[in-house]
Amino acid sequence: MAAVVLALAAGGCGSGSGGRAPGREPAEGAAFPAPGIAGPLPEAADGGDTGACADGACEVLVTSTADITANGMDVHVTVRDDYVAFRTAGTLMQLGGGAGGRARFGDGLTATVVAHDEDDAVLRFTTP
């Protein structure tokens, strides 16, 4: 019985490796952030008031989805754990997770991801 347990442990079976390939374990004491854990999002200047975007200048919190009209453009925003998507009548843009991504809608509107977590994003809309 002990030989079977040893063989399974040596063969890398089970979930203890966290899905890493054999021989790819981090060095002892190495610090890696836990997946899916992030600090709190910064407060959006306009909170969740998407109506503040009408003139094309706002900073709003979007939880899961929102329909935003900014500078005359209707934008449907979808926030997921690994991306933020922006859909207009003729465009679909998907930005990878994290902050700093920008979506441009013609010459009249830009959306910037200020911060992003699993289902929420703080977005800044600006005009030139």
N, C-alpha and C positions, 0 to 999 in steps of 0.2 A: 504494500500500500504506500509506504514512504517513497518508493522508487517512482510510482506513478505521479505522486504530487510533485516530486522534484522534476520529473520530465516535463510536466505541464508548466511549472514555473520557469524552467530554463528555456522552454520553447516560446515564451512570450504570449501564451494564451491568456485570455482574461482581459479585463479592462484597465489594469493598472498602468499600462503604458500611455494612456490618454490618446491612443490612435497614432502615436509616433512610431516610425520604423525602428526595428532593433538597431541598437548602436547609436541612436539619435537622441538619447536622453540629455537633458541640459546638465551642465557642470554643477556639482554640488554647491548649493548656496546661491545659484543664479536666480535672479528675481525676474519673473515674468508676470505681467498683469493677468488677472483671471479674465477669461473671455466673457464678454457681455456685461462687464461691470464698468461703469463710467461715473464720473462725478456728476453733480447736478448741472443742468443747463443754466446758462446765464438768463437773467430776466429779460424778456423782450420789451423794448421801449413802449410798444403799443399793446402789450399783452396778447390776448387772443382776438383783438378787434380787427378783423380783416377789412372792415369798412374804412379803416385808416389808410388803406393802400390806394384809395380811389385816385389820388393825385400822383401816384407812382412813387411815393416816398414813404416807406414805413418799415418797421421791424416788428414782426409778429411771430407768435408761437403757433405752430400747426401741430395738432394732435391727430395722428393717423391720416386724415384727409381734410381738405378744405377747398372751397371754390372762392377764388380771389379775383376781383376786378381791379386792375392797377393800370393807370394811364390809358384807360379805354380797352385794355386787353383782358379777356377772360382766361384765367389760368386755373386749371384743376391740379392740386398738389396732393401727392400720395407719399407718405413717409413710412418706410419699412426699416427693419433693423440694419440692412446693409446698403440702402440707397434712398434717395429722394428723387421722385419723378415729377416733372412739370409737363402738363399736356394743354395745348391750345388747339384752336380749330385746325391748324395745319402742321403742328409740331409736337413731337414727344421727345423730351430730353430726360435722361436718367443719370444722376450723379452718384458716384460711389459714396459710401458712408464717410462720415467725418466732416470737418469744417473746411471752408475755403473754396469749395466748388462754386462755379458760376454758370448760370444759364442766361443766354442772351436771346431776346425776342426782337428781332429786327434791329432798328436803330433807336427804338423808343423805350426799352425796358430791360433791366438786368436784375436777376434774382441771385443773391449770394447766400450760401449756407453758412450761417454764423456758428451754429453748433447743432449736433445731431446725436440722438441716442436711439434706442430700440424703436419707439413709436412716435417720437416727438422731434421737432426741429425748430430752431429759431432761424427765421429767414429775413433777409433785408432786401427790399425792393427799392431800386433807384432808377432815375432817368438821367440822361446825359445833361 
